[in-house]
Amino acid sequence: MKILVFAVVALAAIPGWCQSALPPAPTDPCSFDSAPASTPVRLLLGTAPVPYNFACGVNRPAGVCVSLPIKPGIVVSVGAEKSGWTCITGGDSTSGWVPSTSLGELPTTPRISPSAWIGWWQQGKSRPGMRNDRLLITKGDAPNSFHVSGRAYWYGLNDNVHLGEVKAEGFVVGPYMHIIEGDELSGCVIDLKYDVSTRQFSAYDNQRCGGANVRFGRTWTKFTPSTTRSQR
């Protein structure tokens, strides 16, 4: 009996063993296209990539999914739960299934002061003939809310420029800000995470914030505009 108990404990200590004991991931499609903006959000936990079964039946036969790991540490909206798996928005215009045990509540600490969020933010530096991405964050009408507006650009060959825009309300939990444009998740969704050590924030978007290849999902730095002209 002691040998058996020791063996179980040893196996449980092996990374990924508990997840491998899960039932197979569902192959049912899960979609958030008509889900309300109030859909609950969770954090993908851990440091190792999380198993992710997504795009089930999308441009492929019913019951066939893409199985690839998803990066932990991002904020996702959550939906149906089935056999130990939960349907999430995975960003990049996809949704799929992750182990329910890999999801947790957003931490409420460290708490970020409103003044740390409020102001002008940019991605990268301006280059001749090219505008850099900018966001303006101001205090919102509701408690613990902020108004977020701005633009991002993608520059291609032959002066091909794609534009992305956001104008929405963001709500804060701890170091995270969850931004949804409109009343449903089918629109632009951006999640920010503030880093108290660098005074910057990283962003993750669902690729529904404008033109093709336009992303808000990089590292943002606060700055003071040289003129009063904004890019909103």
Summary of the structure (lengths in Angstrom):
residues: 232
radius of gyration: 20.1
end to end distance: 68.3
largest distance: 75.2
contacts: 654
relative contact order: 0.15
helix: 9%
strand: 44%
